[in-house]
């Protein structure tokens, strides 16, 4: 395994969508943590993580994601997980962590949910 690839793009509404490819474990999760911290420091309250390319994640990765949920809530946001592989979904279900995340079937479903929670008149900060 080469490691973790993360490709991030921002929607026209200012929502970052990070597509992960590879295993998220003790060795690769610092890269994910840096990305999430950077996005939240930029006041990106809602972040979509596309996990279609993640066959495996470990407890260190879960810890990074739980910390990100806590930080997102501090700025009235959420971490939106989409396209979970069966193994990854099972890891969230076994640990019951699935209850603290916004889980969607697709990026479009996550973006629709985020748009539905937007406060009228409120705009995202410029990128």
Secondary structure, 3 states (H helix, E strand, C coil): CCCCEEEEEECCCCCEEEEEECCECCCCHHHHHHHHHHHHHCCCCEEEEEEEECCCECHHHHHHHHHHHHHHHHCCCEEEEECCCHHHHHHHHHCCHHHHCEEECCHHHHHHHHHHHCCCCCCCCCC
